[in-house]
Amino acid sequence: MNISYESVAVSSRIRLARNFQDCPFPDRLLLSPHGRERASEIVRTINAELNALEEFDLYDVGTLTEERAAYLVERNLISRDLVRHSDISAALITPDESISVMINEEDHIREQYFTRGYDLKKAYERITGIDDVISESIPFAFDREFGYLTACPTNLGTGLRASVMMFLPAISRRGLMKRVVPELNRLGLTVRGASGEGSGAEGDLFQISNEVTLGFSETEILSAVEKAVKLIVQFELRERENMKTEGGLSLRDRVLRAYGVLSNCCLLGIKEFMELTADFKLGILFGYLGTDRTEEEILGELDDHIVAMRPANIDHLNGHVLTETERSVYRAEQSNKVMRRMEIVV
């Protein structure tokens, strides 16, 4: 069975946490004299610097509708903490959504770069360039012993989080995460669901990242995450072979049923949608479902479809807030269209 690394690593992200020297952290900023004015000045300065570098769209979180904020949260472009600080927070996002700079969240700045597939090196190089530009205009809070100073102690040091979103159906369904998680924890890494801290593993998607940044260089953090991801990819690929061999007709039947439902259903809730889409992915990877399109094209379209079919994203596509039933109808209709577009041969 020919399965590429891209069939496991869905996306990569590098995030940097930074605060400005001689300025209270966002949680205490409004308690300080002229705190609101200082918060606004931070936003104006970063906006000017980054838009001189390339095009960024500025989002004043305080003026966002609840629906628009939820849409950006679902796309991981802003966080719930940023929304919580809506009276002073903002976000700068590139039109292609590859870069998101959150301002006055838990820290003054959270810089993120996203890339499809497995490419932490590209993500790191891109976001550190943004970081250098910002640091030229406002000095960062830095201590010789503790490194970059942050609101949460787990971000002290480099302030760098490297994460990879991974599709792990074999490891997950075969009950092997209980072996993977403790080993990652031992290495200073952590496993979260697709939506980050506190979220469950929807659609067999897991986020692997470093847990601590203090005491390690950026190179050491990247190396540790890259090594762990490669080992998990190899483990997942081996277990997929076992899964296919042991699954037999039962697994093939499950995949074909998933394709049948996605192609013909009238109502589709988000939980069922995630489960069926994961099964459909397996059908493509195991060769149960044929198509003239490349595996990379199919998986890329499915990953984009997964994001687009989340509740707030559906509301955004429709231009207004839908009921749960209306979303289920829309999700089913769009999934039908995606299946037809792929021209699957069983």
Contacts in CASP RR format, 6 or more apart in sequence:
PFRMAT RR
TARGET T0000
AUTHOR 0000-0000-0000
METHOD contacts of the structure
MODEL  1
MNISYESVAVSSRIRLARNFQDCPFPDRLLLSPHGRERASEIVRTINAEL
NALEEFDLYDVGTLTEERAAYLVERNLISRDLVRHSDISAALITPDESIS
VMINEEDHIREQYFTRGYDLKKAYERITGIDDVISESIPFAFDREFGYLT
ACPTNLGTGLRASVMMFLPAISRRGLMKRVVPELNRLGLTVRGASGEGSG
AEGDLFQISNEVTLGFSETEILSAVEKAVKLIVQFELRERENMKTEGGLS
LRDRVLRAYGVLSNCCLLGIKEFMELTADFKLGILFGYLGTDRTEEEILG
ELDDHIVAMRPANIDHLNGHVLTETERSVYRAEQSNKVMRRMEIVV
1 240 0 8 1.000
1 241 0 8 1.000
1 244 0 8 1.000
1 285 0 8 1.000
1 286 0 8 1.000
1 287 0 8 1.000
3 237 0 8 1.000
3 240 0 8 1.000
3 285 0 8 1.000
4 295 0 8 1.000
4 296 0 8 1.000
5 118 0 8 1.000
5 233 0 8 1.000
6 117 0 8 1.000
6 118 0 8 1.000
6 295 0 8 1.000
6 296 0 8 1.000
6 299 0 8 1.000
7 167 0 8 1.000
7 285 0 8 1.000
7 295 0 8 1.000
7 299 0 8 1.000
8 166 0 8 1.000
8 167 0 8 1.000
8 168 0 8 1.000
8 232 0 8 1.000
8 233 0 8 1.000
8 236 0 8 1.000
8 237 0 8 1.000
9 117 0 8 1.000
9 118 0 8 1.000
9 164 0 8 1.000
9 165 0 8 1.000
9 166 0 8 1.000
9 167 0 8 1.000
9 229 0 8 1.000
9 233 0 8 1.000
10 116 0 8 1.000
10 117 0 8 1.000
10 164 0 8 1.000
10 165 0 8 1.000
10 166 0 8 1.000
10 167 0 8 1.000
10 205 0 8 1.000
10 299 0 8 1.000
10 303 0 8 1.000
11 114 0 8 1.000
11 115 0 8 1.000
11 116 0 8 1.000
11 117 0 8 1.000
11 164 0 8 1.000
11 165 0 8 1.000
11 303 0 8 1.000
12 114 0 8 1.000
12 115 0 8 1.000
12 117 0 8 1.000
12 118 0 8 1.000
12 119 0 8 1.000
12 120 0 8 1.000
12 122 0 8 1.000
12 123 0 8 1.000
12 162 0 8 1.000
12 163 0 8 1.000
12 164 0 8 1.000
12 165 0 8 1.000
13 76 0 8 1.000
13 112 0 8 1.000
13 113 0 8 1.000
13 114 0 8 1.000
13 115 0 8 1.000
13 123 0 8 1.000
13 161 0 8 1.000
13 162 0 8 1.000
13 163 0 8 1.000
13 164 0 8 1.000
13 165 0 8 1.000
14 112 0 8 1.000
14 113 0 8 1.000
14 120 0 8 1.000
14 123 0 8 1.000
14 124 0 8 1.000
14 126 0 8 1.000
14 127 0 8 1.000
14 160 0 8 1.000
14 161 0 8 1.000
14 162 0 8 1.000
14 163 0 8 1.000
15 110 0 8 1.000
15 111 0 8 1.000
15 112 0 8 1.000
15 127 0 8 1.000
15 160 0 8 1.000
15 161 0 8 1.000
15 163 0 8 1.000
16 109 0 8 1.000
16 110 0 8 1.000
16 111 0 8 1.000
16 112 0 8 1.000
16 127 0 8 1.000
16 128 0 8 1.000
16 131 0 8 1.000
16 159 0 8 1.000
16 160 0 8 1.000
16 161 0 8 1.000
17 106 0 8 1.000
17 107 0 8 1.000
17 109 0 8 1.000
17 110 0 8 1.000
17 148 0 8 1.000
17 150 0 8 1.000
17 152 0 8 1.000
17 155 0 8 1.000
17 159 0 8 1.000
17 161 0 8 1.000
18 107 0 8 1.000
18 108 0 8 1.000
18 109 0 8 1.000
18 110 0 8 1.000
18 111 0 8 1.000
18 131 0 8 1.000
18 134 0 8 1.000
18 135 0 8 1.000
18 140 0 8 1.000
18 141 0 8 1.000
18 148 0 8 1.000
18 150 0 8 1.000
18 159 0 8 1.000
19 25 0 8 1.000
19 107 0 8 1.000
19 108 0 8 1.000
19 109 0 8 1.000
19 140 0 8 1.000
19 141 0 8 1.000
19 148 0 8 1.000
19 149 0 8 1.000
19 150 0 8 1.000
19 151 0 8 1.000
20 42 0 8 1.000
20 108 0 8 1.000
20 109 0 8 1.000
20 138 0 8 1.000
20 139 0 8 1.000
20 140 0 8 1.000
20 141 0 8 1.000
21 138 0 8 1.000
21 139 0 8 1.000
21 140 0 8 1.000
21 141 0 8 1.000
21 142 0 8 1.000
22 141 0 8 1.000
23 29 0 8 1.000
23 38 0 8 1.000
23 42 0 8 1.000
23 108 0 8 1.000
23 141 0 8 1.000
24 31 0 8 1.000
24 32 0 8 1.000
24 35 0 8 1.000
25 106 0 8 1.000
25 107 0 8 1.000
25 108 0 8 1.000
25 151 0 8 1.000
26 39 0 8 1.000
26 85 0 8 1.000
26 88 0 8 1.000
26 89 0 8 1.000
26 104 0 8 1.000
26 105 0 8 1.000
26 106 0 8 1.000
26 107 0 8 1.000
26 108 0 8 1.000
26 151 0 8 1.000
27 85 0 8 1.000
27 106 0 8 1.000
27 151 0 8 1.000
29 35 0 8 1.000
29 36 0 8 1.000
29 38 0 8 1.000
29 39 0 8 1.000
29 88 0 8 1.000
29 104 0 8 1.000
30 36 0 8 1.000
30 39 0 8 1.000
30 87 0 8 1.000
30 88 0 8 1.000
32 38 0 8 1.000
35 88 0 8 1.000
36 87 0 8 1.000
36 88 0 8 1.000
39 88 0 8 1.000
39 104 0 8 1.000
40 88 0 8 1.000
42 103 0 8 1.000
42 104 0 8 1.000
42 108 0 8 1.000
42 138 0 8 1.000
43 58 0 8 1.000
43 60 0 8 1.000
43 90 0 8 1.000
43 103 0 8 1.000
43 104 0 8 1.000
45 137 0 8 1.000
45 138 0 8 1.000
46 92 0 8 1.000
46 101 0 8 1.000
46 103 0 8 1.000
46 109 0 8 1.000
46 134 0 8 1.000
46 137 0 8 1.000
46 138 0 8 1.000
47 56 0 8 1.000
47 58 0 8 1.000
47 90 0 8 1.000
47 92 0 8 1.000
49 133 0 8 1.000
49 134 0 8 1.000
49 136 0 8 1.000
49 137 0 8 1.000
50 56 0 8 1.000
50 92 0 8 1.000
50 101 0 8 1.000
50 130 0 8 1.000
50 133 0 8 1.000
50 134 0 8 1.000
51 92 0 8 1.000
53 130 0 8 1.000
53 133 0 8 1.000
54 94 0 8 1.000
55 94 0 8 1.000
55 95 0 8 1.000
56 92 0 8 1.000
56 93 0 8 1.000
56 94 0 8 1.000
56 99 0 8 1.000
56 101 0 8 1.000
57 92 0 8 1.000
57 93 0 8 1.000
57 94 0 8 1.000
57 95 0 8 1.000
58 90 0 8 1.000
58 91 0 8 1.000
58 92 0 8 1.000
59 72 0 8 1.000
59 78 0 8 1.000
59 90 0 8 1.000
59 91 0 8 1.000
59 92 0 8 1.000
59 93 0 8 1.000
60 90 0 8 1.000
61 69 0 8 1.000
61 78 0 8 1.000
61 82 0 8 1.000
61 83 0 8 1.000
61 85 0 8 1.000
61 86 0 8 1.000
61 89 0 8 1.000
61 90 0 8 1.000
61 91 0 8 1.000
62 86 0 8 1.000
62 87 0 8 1.000
62 89 0 8 1.000
64 72 0 8 1.000
64 83 0 8 1.000
64 86 0 8 1.000
67 312 0 8 1.000
67 315 0 8 1.000
67 316 0 8 1.000
67 321 0 8 1.000
68 316 0 8 1.000
69 78 0 8 1.000
69 83 0 8 1.000
69 86 0 8 1.000
70 311 0 8 1.000
70 312 0 8 1.000
70 315 0 8 1.000
71 312 0 8 1.000
71 313 0 8 1.000
71 315 0 8 1.000
71 316 0 8 1.000
72 78 0 8 1.000
72 91 0 8 1.000
72 93 0 8 1.000
73 79 0 8 1.000
73 80 0 8 1.000
73 83 0 8 1.000
73 312 0 8 1.000
74 195 0 8 1.000
74 307 0 8 1.000
74 310 0 8 1.000
74 311 0 8 1.000
74 312 0 8 1.000
74 313 0 8 1.000
75 97 0 8 1.000
75 307 0 8 1.000
75 313 0 8 1.000
76 100 0 8 1.000
76 112 0 8 1.000
76 114 0 8 1.000
76 195 0 8 1.000
77 91 0 8 1.000
77 93 0 8 1.000
77 97 0 8 1.000
77 100 0 8 1.000
78 91 0 8 1.000
78 100 0 8 1.000
78 102 0 8 1.000
79 102 0 8 1.000
79 105 0 8 1.000
79 110 0 8 1.000
81 105 0 8 1.000
81 106 0 8 1.000
82 89 0 8 1.000
82 91 0 8 1.000
82 102 0 8 1.000
82 104 0 8 1.000
82 105 0 8 1.000
82 110 0 8 1.000
83 89 0 8 1.000
85 104 0 8 1.000
85 105 0 8 1.000
88 104 0 8 1.000
89 102 0 8 1.000
89 103 0 8 1.000
89 104 0 8 1.000
89 105 0 8 1.000
90 102 0 8 1.000
90 103 0 8 1.000
90 104 0 8 1.000
91 100 0 8 1.000
91 101 0 8 1.000
91 102 0 8 1.000
91 103 0 8 1.000
92 99 0 8 1.000
92 100 0 8 1.000
92 101 0 8 1.000
92 103 0 8 1.000
93 99 0 8 1.000
93 100 0 8 1.000
93 101 0 8 1.000
94 100 0 8 1.000
97 114 0 8 1.000
98 113 0 8 1.000
98 114 0 8 1.000
98 115 0 8 1.000
98 126 0 8 1.000
99 111 0 8 1.000
99 112 0 8 1.000
99 113 0 8 1.000
99 114 0 8 1.000
99 126 0 8 1.000
99 127 0 8 1.000
99 130 0 8 1.000
100 111 0 8 1.000
100 112 0 8 1.000
100 114 0 8 1.000
101 109 0 8 1.000
101 110 0 8 1.000
101 111 0 8 1.000
101 112 0 8 1.000
101 130 0 8 1.000
101 134 0 8 1.000
102 109 0 8 1.000
102 110 0 8 1.000
102 111 0 8 1.000
102 112 0 8 1.000
103 109 0 8 1.000
106 150 0 8 1.000
106 151 0 8 1.000
106 152 0 8 1.000
107 150 0 8 1.000
107 151 0 8 1.000
107 155 0 8 1.000
109 134 0 8 1.000
111 127 0 8 1.000
111 130 0 8 1.000
111 131 0 8 1.000
111 134 0 8 1.000
112 127 0 8 1.000
113 123 0 8 1.000
113 124 0 8 1.000
113 126 0 8 1.000
113 127 0 8 1.000
113 130 0 8 1.000
114 123 0 8 1.000
115 122 0 8 1.000
115 123 0 8 1.000
115 126 0 8 1.000
116 300 0 8 1.000
116 303 0 8 1.000
118 164 0 8 1.000
118 229 0 8 1.000
118 233 0 8 1.000
120 162 0 8 1.000
120 164 0 8 1.000
120 222 0 8 1.000
120 225 0 8 1.000
120 226 0 8 1.000
121 222 0 8 1.000
123 162 0 8 1.000
124 162 0 8 1.000
124 218 0 8 1.000
124 222 0 8 1.000
140 148 0 8 1.000
141 148 0 8 1.000
141 149 0 8 1.000
142 148 0 8 1.000
142 149 0 8 1.000
143 149 0 8 1.000
146 156 0 8 1.000
146 157 0 8 1.000
146 214 0 8 1.000
147 156 0 8 1.000
147 157 0 8 1.000
147 158 0 8 1.000
147 214 0 8 1.000
148 155 0 8 1.000
148 156 0 8 1.000
148 157 0 8 1.000
148 158 0 8 1.000
148 159 0 8 1.000
149 156 0 8 1.000
150 156 0 8 1.000
150 157 0 8 1.000
150 159 0 8 1.000
153 214 0 8 1.000
154 211 0 8 1.000
154 212 0 8 1.000
154 213 0 8 1.000
154 214 0 8 1.000
155 161 0 8 1.000
155 213 0 8 1.000
156 213 0 8 1.000
156 214 0 8 1.000
157 213 0 8 1.000
157 214 0 8 1.000
157 215 0 8 1.000
157 216 0 8 1.000
158 213 0 8 1.000
158 216 0 8 1.000
158 217 0 8 1.000
158 218 0 8 1.000
158 221 0 8 1.000
159 213 0 8 1.000
160 210 0 8 1.000
160 213 0 8 1.000
160 218 0 8 1.000
160 221 0 8 1.000
161 209 0 8 1.000
161 210 0 8 1.000
161 213 0 8 1.000
162 209 0 8 1.000
162 210 0 8 1.000
162 221 0 8 1.000
162 222 0 8 1.000
162 225 0 8 1.000
163 207 0 8 1.000
163 208 0 8 1.000
163 209 0 8 1.000
163 210 0 8 1.000
163 225 0 8 1.000
164 207 0 8 1.000
164 208 0 8 1.000
164 209 0 8 1.000
164 225 0 8 1.000
164 229 0 8 1.000
165 194 0 8 1.000
165 205 0 8 1.000
165 206 0 8 1.000
165 207 0 8 1.000
166 205 0 8 1.000
166 206 0 8 1.000
166 207 0 8 1.000
166 208 0 8 1.000
166 229 0 8 1.000
166 232 0 8 1.000
166 233 0 8 1.000
166 236 0 8 1.000
167 203 0 8 1.000
167 204 0 8 1.000
167 205 0 8 1.000
167 278 0 8 1.000
167 281 0 8 1.000
168 177 0 8 1.000
168 204 0 8 1.000
168 205 0 8 1.000
168 206 0 8 1.000
168 232 0 8 1.000
168 236 0 8 1.000
169 203 0 8 1.000
169 204 0 8 1.000
169 240 0 8 1.000
169 243 0 8 1.000
169 278 0 8 1.000
169 281 0 8 1.000
169 282 0 8 1.000
170 176 0 8 1.000
170 236 0 8 1.000
170 239 0 8 1.000
170 240 0 8 1.000
170 242 0 8 1.000
170 243 0 8 1.000
171 177 0 8 1.000
171 180 0 8 1.000
171 232 0 8 1.000
171 235 0 8 1.000
171 236 0 8 1.000
171 239 0 8 1.000
172 201 0 8 1.000
172 204 0 8 1.000
172 206 0 8 1.000
173 204 0 8 1.000
173 243 0 8 1.000
174 239 0 8 1.000
174 242 0 8 1.000
174 243 0 8 1.000
176 235 0 8 1.000
176 239 0 8 1.000
177 191 0 8 1.000
177 206 0 8 1.000
180 191 0 8 1.000
180 232 0 8 1.000
180 235 0 8 1.000
181 191 0 8 1.000
184 190 0 8 1.000
184 191 0 8 1.000
184 208 0 8 1.000
184 228 0 8 1.000
185 211 0 8 1.000
187 224 0 8 1.000
187 228 0 8 1.000
188 210 0 8 1.000
188 211 0 8 1.000
188 212 0 8 1.000
188 224 0 8 1.000
189 208 0 8 1.000
189 209 0 8 1.000
189 210 0 8 1.000
189 211 0 8 1.000
189 224 0 8 1.000
189 225 0 8 1.000
189 228 0 8 1.000
190 208 0 8 1.000
190 209 0 8 1.000
190 210 0 8 1.000
190 211 0 8 1.000
191 206 0 8 1.000
191 207 0 8 1.000
191 208 0 8 1.000
192 198 0 8 1.000
192 199 0 8 1.000
192 200 0 8 1.000
192 206 0 8 1.000
192 207 0 8 1.000
192 209 0 8 1.000
193 199 0 8 1.000
193 200 0 8 1.000
193 201 0 8 1.000
193 202 0 8 1.000
193 205 0 8 1.000
193 206 0 8 1.000
193 207 0 8 1.000
194 200 0 8 1.000
194 201 0 8 1.000
194 202 0 8 1.000
194 203 0 8 1.000
194 205 0 8 1.000
194 206 0 8 1.000
194 207 0 8 1.000
195 202 0 8 1.000
196 207 0 8 1.000
202 271 0 8 1.000
202 274 0 8 1.000
203 274 0 8 1.000
203 275 0 8 1.000
203 277 0 8 1.000
203 278 0 8 1.000
204 278 0 8 1.000
208 225 0 8 1.000
208 228 0 8 1.000
208 229 0 8 1.000
208 232 0 8 1.000
209 225 0 8 1.000
210 216 0 8 1.000
210 221 0 8 1.000
210 224 0 8 1.000
210 225 0 8 1.000
213 221 0 8 1.000
216 224 0 8 1.000
240 285 0 8 1.000
240 286 0 8 1.000
243 251 0 8 1.000
244 251 0 8 1.000
244 286 0 8 1.000
251 282 0 8 1.000
251 286 0 8 1.000
252 288 0 8 1.000
254 279 0 8 1.000
255 279 0 8 1.000
255 280 0 8 1.000
255 282 0 8 1.000
255 283 0 8 1.000
255 286 0 8 1.000
255 288 0 8 1.000
255 289 0 8 1.000
256 288 0 8 1.000
256 289 0 8 1.000
256 346 0 8 1.000
257 279 0 8 1.000
258 275 0 8 1.000
258 276 0 8 1.000
258 277 0 8 1.000
258 279 0 8 1.000
258 280 0 8 1.000
258 283 0 8 1.000
259 280 0 8 1.000
259 283 0 8 1.000
259 289 0 8 1.000
259 339 0 8 1.000
259 344 0 8 1.000
259 346 0 8 1.000
260 339 0 8 1.000
261 268 0 8 1.000
261 272 0 8 1.000
261 276 0 8 1.000
262 268 0 8 1.000
262 276 0 8 1.000
262 277 0 8 1.000
262 280 0 8 1.000
262 335 0 8 1.000
262 336 0 8 1.000
262 338 0 8 1.000
262 339 0 8 1.000
263 335 0 8 1.000
263 336 0 8 1.000
263 339 0 8 1.000
263 340 0 8 1.000
263 344 0 8 1.000
264 336 0 8 1.000
265 332 0 8 1.000
265 335 0 8 1.000
265 336 0 8 1.000
266 329 0 8 1.000
266 332 0 8 1.000
267 325 0 8 1.000
267 328 0 8 1.000
267 329 0 8 1.000
267 332 0 8 1.000
268 276 0 8 1.000
268 328 0 8 1.000
268 331 0 8 1.000
268 332 0 8 1.000
268 335 0 8 1.000
269 324 0 8 1.000
269 327 0 8 1.000
269 328 0 8 1.000
269 331 0 8 1.000
270 309 0 8 1.000
270 310 0 8 1.000
270 311 0 8 1.000
270 327 0 8 1.000
270 331 0 8 1.000
273 309 0 8 1.000
273 331 0 8 1.000
273 335 0 8 1.000
274 306 0 8 1.000
277 302 0 8 1.000
277 305 0 8 1.000
277 306 0 8 1.000
277 335 0 8 1.000
280 289 0 8 1.000
280 302 0 8 1.000
281 299 0 8 1.000
281 302 0 8 1.000
282 288 0 8 1.000
283 289 0 8 1.000
284 290 0 8 1.000
284 291 0 8 1.000
284 295 0 8 1.000
284 298 0 8 1.000
284 299 0 8 1.000
285 295 0 8 1.000
288 346 0 8 1.000
289 344 0 8 1.000
289 345 0 8 1.000
289 346 0 8 1.000
290 344 0 8 1.000
290 345 0 8 1.000
290 346 0 8 1.000
291 298 0 8 1.000
291 342 0 8 1.000
291 343 0 8 1.000
291 344 0 8 1.000
291 345 0 8 1.000
292 343 0 8 1.000
293 342 0 8 1.000
293 343 0 8 1.000
298 342 0 8 1.000
301 338 0 8 1.000
301 341 0 8 1.000
301 342 0 8 1.000
302 338 0 8 1.000
305 334 0 8 1.000
305 335 0 8 1.000
305 338 0 8 1.000
307 313 0 8 1.000
308 314 0 8 1.000
308 317 0 8 1.000
308 334 0 8 1.000
309 331 0 8 1.000
309 334 0 8 1.000
309 335 0 8 1.000
311 327 0 8 1.000
314 322 0 8 1.000
314 327 0 8 1.000
314 330 0 8 1.000
314 331 0 8 1.000
315 321 0 8 1.000
315 322 0 8 1.000
315 327 0 8 1.000
317 330 0 8 1.000
318 330 0 8 1.000
322 330 0 8 1.000
END
